[in-house]
Amino acid sequence: MAEMNFDYTEESIRSLDWREHIRLRPGMYIGKLGDGSSPDDGIYVLVKEVIDNCIDEHTMGYGKHVDITIQGKTVTIRDYGRGIPLGKVVDVVSKINTGAKYDSKAFQKSVGLNGVGTKAVNALSTYFKVDSFREGKVKTAEFEKGVLIKEHKEAKSTEDNGTLITFIPDETVFKNFHFIHEYLDNQLWNYCYLNAGLVINLNGKRYVSKNGLLDLLTRKTNPDELRYPVIHLKGDDIEVALSHNNDYGEDLFSFVNGQYTTQGGTHQQAFREAYVKTIRDFFKKDYEAADIRQSIVAAISVRVQEPVFESQTKTKLGSQTVYEGGPSMKNFVQDFLSRELDNFLHRNSQIAESLKKRIEQSERERKELAGIKKLANERAKKANLHNKKLRDCHVHLNEEPPAKNKDAFIEQQNNSTIFITEGDSASGSITKARNVETQAVFSLRGKPLNSYGLTKKIVYENEEFNLLQHALNIEDGLEGLRYNNIVIATDADVDGMHIRLLIMTFFLQFFPDLVKRGHVHILETPLFRVRDKKETIYCYDESEKQAAIKKLGGKPEITRFKGLGEISPEEFERFIAADMRLQPVILEQGEHIQQLLEYYMGKNTQQRQEFIIDNLRVELDLVEETLTR
């Protein structure tokens, strides 16, 4: 082996400044980058980091409303708090370890404790502007990619106290990004649920909540699908709302100091355990934990002094105690539920009886499944040893990050993806083109079964469904989910659309939390390739094709892709790498899952028949419409 000549000297050591470090490793600060098609993509984290500062001001008693404007790719956020001290405006948004949140007296239960938030937004924006209004004066500073380009002198102002931040995310970091209204909508509602009375305005729409987590569950559920009215309990530094419906799994929303912890943490686990113990003690029966929590929909919010999170994006709480020297998180939540929930159930015997019936229904369903579940799991275990359907990747969402390079590993976990595709040719192209570190492929054999109206028994009886369930590791809930992104990759023809619907039906019927939590996406692949000798342009619809033809001029070569198998692995690589376009599967608030499935996947429902008849357009109609354009 040839000897490598590498001098390890003082010149080998390089120190990055704050801006370079954030831009070199953005995932350490904002999680996955993405294009906005996932709710945890970086552009929403940028918005959140700025709003978090507004919320902290509100929590301290300053500023009752926040105004947000998002026009195209420009974000403007105005709070009416105290404003940044004018002499420190530049430092606060451009110097790491600078901020008021290190003073625990000022921000004892703040969301952002590390003074990084707005600096990350600044460094990852092509343009960033801060205006601080304070006691009749204004101080303004402008930046490009974290570099100060203009610091304005203090000037007089008639504006109310507060801070105005304007930024444009950097398109070289967030490629082809766009904001999806539903994700922003959820983000802002969560702020309002956790800060009763706070008013947020987004592009003229007003968000405000009077009843906290009760409003959250009311919005997230359908009253006619709940087994009993929402139980709403409040105490010092803790609030809980819960009910049961008829969906499978557990639907839990957890919050710390106003921060939505999408990956849970010590407070969510404490709630799961404390709820089970309280129910067992109340009914004096040793119910299975899974039966007690099956079909639960609940939200818990706690306030913690100096919270410890497992990553900069603050999506998983690691704090073991509520405050230094105080009770453990487990005991704190347990004491609250054993007192408040127990009292509530004693006072509301009808609700207690409904809850008991729901638990006993889950118990019966579990026992009915026990036999077939055991056989199916044995078959799946054998199949996993030589599972030809799954080409797995190396990094999975449910793995414990190593101590070394932890942040880089978490960044890979956020990007972990499984493509569900049809046929050998399509799965072959994706398999050859994928990133083996973070992208897995699961191959379907033909069209899967229409699972609408079937019980969970079919998940175990159907080999394909059972193997998919095991590949995702979601049999016992989302805590063990192996991939952050589940991408349905089918042809854009009628058969491909049908397979897409059948897979979505499977998820909505048996694992609705996957959709509700934004894990399920549709892969968009180009319909056309337009090229000449100098340039190749891939187009996703007719309008993009026409624009490409106009751009190239002359008579470019146009290829129409009919299926995924027609796209070479070399071409496919760009469609599932940096330029991947994903269409998120979004369940609108208040949507009745069972009604939705019945309409689209039921057997010739009357509503669907009437819609088709009313909207049927024959060829002659289309010709006449074309001629009149």
Order of alpha helices (4+ residues) and beta strands (2+ residues): alpha-alpha-alpha-beta-beta-alpha-alpha-beta-beta-beta-beta-beta-alpha-beta-beta-alpha-beta-beta-beta-beta-alpha-alpha-beta-alpha-alpha-beta-alpha-beta-alpha-beta-alpha-alpha-beta-alpha-alpha-beta-beta-beta-alpha-beta-alpha-beta-alpha-alpha-alpha
